[in-house]
């Protein structure tokens, strides 16, 4: 009987410890806000601690556009296809980063825009600055009109310079139109 109870006690204790560790996440506050959805290469929908969703536009940068409407999705225009291809790459990269960060981000909100979105610097739990990664990989450009409201202004500018010098991402594409120019010229 003694031989049987030692293994039973061991496995019972091991099970209790494992279940306790799994359940701890419910009782320990997780840091950051939960990402509900990545809208595009520079916009997230986040759920705050109170369970309310809000949109976050990335501070300091502008990423290529993605197709939103049926008409845009069916467009044969070379400028549309080019913009949307880079936009999809940027969105997919943000999705990867958010997933690597456990679907949580830390926001440094700097402003709000005319659409009611919060403007924020976005970091993962490990400190990775999402905007810096997008710029370093050439999947976004510095958005200079709002650079004065960007606490990490020097960091983002340096990241863009490096991508441009290495001709990464959109910097390798001679037909790429800056997102802000694309919106003003091609979006009707």
JOFEN-V46156 format. One line per field, one symbol per residue. phi: phi as a letter, one per 20 degrees, with the letter a starting at -180 (. if undefined). psi: psi as a letter, one per 40 degrees, with the letter a starting at -180 (. if undefined). burial: I if it has 16 or more other ideal C-beta (glycine too) atoms within 10 Angstrom, else O. Layout:
phi: ???
psi: ???
burial: ???
//
This chain:
phi: .gfffffffgffffffffffffffgfdefeendfeeaefbfbbcdcdefeneebeceffmccegfdfdegfffefdffffgfffffffffffffggffffemmccdddfdacdfenffebfdcegengegffffffemdacfdfgdffddgdgfffffffgffffelelffedfefdggffgffedec
psi: ddddddddddddddddddddddedddehhiiiihhdihdaefhihihideehiiihhhieihiiiihdiddddehehdddddddddddddddddddddddeffiihhgheaiaeeeihhihhiideehhdddddddefeiihgddedeehdfdddddddddddddefibdeeheehhiddddddddh.
burial: OOOOOOOOOOOOOOOOOOOOOOOOOOOOOOOIIIIOOIIIIIIIOIOOOOOOOIIIIIIIIIIIIIIOOOOIOOIOOOOIOIIIOIIOIIIOIIIOIIOOIOIIIOIOOIOOOOOOIIIIIIIIOOOOIIIIIIIIIIIIIIIOOIOOOIOIIOIIIOIIOOIIOOOOIIIOOOOIIOIOOIOOOOOO
//
